[in-house]
Amino acid sequence: MIAVIQRVTKANVTIEGKVTGTISDGLMVLLGIEDADNQDDIGWLSRKIINLRIFDDENGVMNKSLLDTGGDILLVSQFTLHASTKKGNRPSYIRAAKPDVATPLYEKFIQQLEADLGKTVQTGEFGAMMQISLVNDGPVTIIIDTKDKK
């Protein structure tokens, strides 16, 4: 799994003109799923996201996690995170899991985030054409790949 995590002051996702998920202070998370992903990736990535200390403390130092701040998550699936641009100019998405594999993993990831965070996670709709609006705070953007746990 690949996650692009952005600290935001607000974010929302719109599908066919209707807002389906919205948050204020928290994290906008774009999630790419590949065939090799499993429950271990889900648990590890969920814990990593909610415990990332990327929110300012009273001294202006990034020392607080989402759990500390009570912030929210807006999660959106994005298969293009697995794009390969090695050859030519047209990206290949061969690493991205097909919907029959990715959809159940995406749904399990939502459930895991909600369990670890202790509240509902806002989402887009898997496979839909979506428009995302956000205000990146900082800006703070972090990329995490469960296959490359650096």
Phi, psi and omega in degrees: 000141173242133177234133170255118187247125180237129174284126185231156170265339171196152178200149174208160177235136182237136177232123181049045176081000182246128177288122181254344178204138179210143176221162167257234185302129179162216184234131169266122183238120172263131187236124174251134183241138176239167184302327184283354182287150182209189183300326178298319177296318181300309181297314182297314183291321178300311179298320180298314182297310185287342180258359178301126180269081183235014176250144184292140171271189182294345178260007180078017180258136178291096187221001182244148179262175175300323178296322180291324186269344183076018182290173183249170176235136167247115184251129179227130177287142180209095182296336183293349175295340179263020180295138172252127180244021184298317183245131175069195183247357178258117182298147174256137181247029185300330180284338181290135180292144175289158184307325182296334177265315187288322184301310179297324178293320177299314180295321177294324179295319176301312180300318180294315177301316180296321178293316182288325182275332180082020176199171182293139175259132176282147184218167166270209178232124184305129175081355181278158171280120187234154171243132182247133172238136179203159170243107181285125184266112177134290359284145175236117178223127182231137178249130179234132177241119183294343179271354181222070188286079178269000000 
